[in-house]
């Protein structure tokens, strides 16, 4: 899933709505960052977050959900979902 998100973040989307592409990149970037942070939380017992850091991570997730809501019916969003499920 991370690899699909990395590919999506840097893919060219010629002929696509730039705003939809931006929203998709927001979702893909958030997926990558949030997954990395989850791994840190799971495996780094010394990890301590300041309240502002925790709130920033929540804001990133909130923005990703808003971006997804805006594009969820777009073909590029559906293609992204498929890429998340299919390992290449």
Backbone as a ProteinNet text record, in pm:
[ID]
protein_1_A
[PRIMARY]
XXXXXXXXXXXXXXXXXXXXXXXXXXXXXXXXXXXXXXXXXXXXXXXXXXXXXXXXXXXXXXXXXXXXXXXXXXXXXXXXXXXXXXXX
[TERTIARY]
82.7	0	87.6	197.5	287	346.7	386.9	445.4	345	220.5	116.9	102	112.6	101	221.9	339.8	461.2	450.6	406.6	391.1	286.1	177.7	70.6	118.1	195.4	244	329.8	401.8	491.9	445	329.4	279.5	237	241.2	189.5	45	-39.8	-182	-222.9	-166.8	-195.6	-344.8	-397.5	-536.9	-636.3	-587.9	-677.3	-697.2	-806.5	-836.7	-725.5	-654	-543	-584.9	-703.8	-750	-771.4	-828.6	-847.1	-712.2	-617.3	-482.7	-419.4	-433.9	-380.7	-442	-572.7	-639.2	-590.1	-570.8	-521	-379.8	-296.7	-160.8	-163.5	-258.1	-273.9	-306	-395.7	-433.7	-314.1	-246.2	-132	-20.8	9.1	113.3	74.1	-50.4	-97.4	-88.4	-124.4	-115.2	28	123.4	264.1	307.7	282.9	326.5	259.6	127.9	56.1	98.7	127.9	176.1	313.1	400.9	532.8	519.9	432.5	412	350.2	262	204.3	312.3	403.6	513.3	601.3	627.6	704.4	633.7	506	428.8	425.7	419.5	414	546.8	657.9	786.3	887.4	860.3	954.5	896.6	940.2	888.1	929.1	1031.8	1077.3	1004.8	918.8	850.5	754.5	771.4	681.1	647.7	520.3	477.2	430.7	469.6	413	268.9	189.3	49.3	37.5	122.6	116.7	148.9	242.5	274.7	157	93.7	-23.2	-135.7	-158.1	-262.8	-230.5	-103.7	-63.3	-89.5	-67.6	-92.9	-242.5	-320.2	-465.9	-513	-455.2	-491.8	-457.9	-344.7	-307	-410.9	-452.1	-553.7	-686.8	-723.5	-848.1	-846.4	-734.6	-720.2	-728.5	-668.5	-672.8	-815.8	-891.5	-1030.8	-1113.1	-1088.4	-1159.4	-1122.5	-995	-950.2	-1011.2	-1014.8	-1074.3	-1222.4	-1291.8	-1434.3	-1459.8	-1370	-1385.3	-1363.9	-1287.9	-1251.4	-1295.1	-1360.6	-1385.4	-1455.5	-1529.3	-1600.1	-1524.1	-1411	-1329	-1257	-1233.2	-1163.6	-1024	-952	-816.3	-820.6	-924.5	-938.7	-970.2	-1055.6	-1088.7	-966.5	-887.7	-764.4	-666.2	-660.6	-574.5	-618.9	-747.7	-798.7	-756.4	-769.8	-730.5	-580.3	-501.9	-356.1	-320.3	-398.3	-372.8	-393.8	-484.6	-518.9	-434	-379.7	-305.5	-156.4	-82.3	62.9	128.5	209.2	277.9	425.9
-118.6	0	125.5	116.2	231.8	255.8	147.9	163.5	223.5	181.6	240.4	388.6	425.5	566.1	645.7	586.5	653.5	676.8	574.8	588.7	694.2	695.2	791.8	934	949.5	1082.4	1144.5	1061.1	1115.6	1089.9	1029.1	996.1	1120.6	1108.5	1215.2	1181.4	1278.4	1259.7	1355.8	1333.1	1418.9	1418.2	1535.7	1548.8	1539.7	1523.2	1513.1	1650.6	1663.5	1785.7	1809.8	1922.2	1948.4	1949.3	1995.4	1997.4	1854.6	1768.3	1627.9	1559.7	1589.2	1532.6	1580	1706.6	1759.8	1691.6	1669.6	1599.9	1456.2	1390	1252.4	1247.9	1341.6	1347.2	1373.3	1455.1	1479.9	1349.7	1271.1	1142.6	1047.8	1035.6	944.1	985	1113.6	1161	1135.2	1161.8	1138.2	989.8	903.2	759.5	722.1	771.7	739.6	790	916.4	976.7	910.5	890.5	831.9	687.1	612.9	476.4	476.4	567.1	576.4	610.1	703.9	742.5	628.9	550.6	436.2	334.9	311.2	218.2	270.4	398.8	456.9	433.5	460.1	444	298.6	205.7	63.7	9.8	59	-4.9	79.6	206.2	292.1	327.4	252.4	274.6	409.5	470.7	599.3	718.4	691	798.5	873.2	1001.6	1089.1	1206.5	1233.2	1342.7	1460.5	1576.5	1697.4	1709.5	1778.2	1795	1855.6	1951.3	2015.6	1916.7	1823.9	1721.5	1627.2	1586.9	1498.8	1568.7	1694.9	1770.1	1788.1	1805.5	1818.1	1687.8	1575.5	1445.9	1423.2	1465.7	1457.2	1546.9	1665.6	1757.9	1698.6	1630.7	1566	1461	1379.1	1277.4	1342.1	1447.2	1518.3	1576.3	1636.2	1690.9	1580.1	1465.5	1353.9	1305.2	1295.5	1253.2	1354.9	1482.1	1585.8	1578.2	1556.8	1544	1420.9	1310.8	1189.5	1210.2	1273.8	1298.8	1377.8	1467.7	1550.6	1472.5	1363.4	1291.8	1146.6	1098.9	955.3	891.7	969.1	914.1	934.9	1000.6	1024.8	896.5	882.6	763.7	750.3	860.3	849.2	801	834.8	786.8	637.5	594.8	452.5	371.3	426.1	359.3	347.6	450	447.8	336.5	325.9	218.8	81.3	64.5	-61.6	-87	16.5	3.7	-33	14.8	-19.7	-169.2	-227.8	-368.8	-464.7	-418.6	-506	-476.5	-576.8	-561.7	-590	-496.5	-514.5	-517.9
0	0	0	73.2	75	-62.7	-131.2	-264.6	-362.2	-353	-438.6	-409.9	-283.9	-246.7	-294.3	-284.4	-333.5	-483.9	-557.2	-702.2	-736.8	-662.4	-687.3	-660.1	-555.4	-517.7	-627	-703.3	-805.1	-948.3	-964.7	-1099.1	-1175.7	-1307.2	-1393.4	-1425.6	-1414.6	-1442.4	-1553.2	-1671.2	-1785.6	-1817.5	-1839	-1878.4	-1764.3	-1642.3	-1526.7	-1463.4	-1393	-1319.4	-1217	-1226.6	-1134.8	-987.2	-959.4	-821.1	-769.7	-852.7	-814.6	-794.2	-880.9	-867.5	-737.5	-706.3	-580.9	-460	-465.3	-355.3	-342.9	-456.5	-452.6	-395.4	-433.1	-378.9	-227.8	-182.9	-39.2	33	-23.4	36.8	38.6	-73.7	-82.7	13	19	109.6	254.4	288.5	424.9	459	365.5	390.7	427.5	351.3	375.4	512.8	537.9	664.9	785.6	776.9	889.5	914.3	808.3	826	893.3	851.6	913.7	1061.8	1092.5	1232.3	1313.9	1251.1	1321.4	1354.5	1259.9	1286.6	1400.1	1400.8	1511.4	1643.9	1648.3	1771.8	1816.6	1720.6	1753.9	1806.1	1753	1779.3	1855.9	1876.3	1948.3	2084.7	2186.3	2321.8	2379.4	2322.8	2374.7	2311.9	2215.5	2143.4	2235.4	2242.4	2316.9	2226	2209.7	2124.1	2207.6	2162.3	2220.9	2171.8	2245.7	2207.8	2068	2036.6	1905.4	1793.2	1818.9	1718.8	1697.7	1806.1	1794.6	1718.7	1748.9	1679.9	1532.1	1498.9	1358.4	1283.5	1348.6	1285.2	1266	1362.1	1349.3	1235.4	1224.5	1117	980.2	970.1	844	804.9	899.8	872.6	835.5	904.6	875.9	735.3	696.6	561.3	456	485.7	391.2	371.8	479.1	466.2	388.1	409.8	333.9	186.2	157.7	18.5	-45.9	28.5	-26	-55.2	35.3	16.7	-112	-144.5	-263.9	-393.7	-387.8	-511.7	-514.9	-414.8	-401.1	-521	-597.8	-713.9	-844.8	-838.4	-957.8	-999.3	-1128.1	-1178.3	-1117.7	-1102.8	-1046.7	-902	-829.6	-691.9	-691	-781.1	-789.6	-833.1	-923.2	-965.3	-848.3	-765.1	-647.1	-551.6	-528.5	-442.3	-495.7	-624.2	-685.2	-667.4	-685.6	-668.7	-524.6	-428.6	-289.3	-263.4	-339	-319	-398.4	-511.1	-601	-588.2	-549.2	-536.5	-670.3	-719.1	-847.8	-827.2
[MASK]
++++++++++++++++++++++++++++++++++++++++++++++++++++++++++++++++++++++++++++++++++++++++

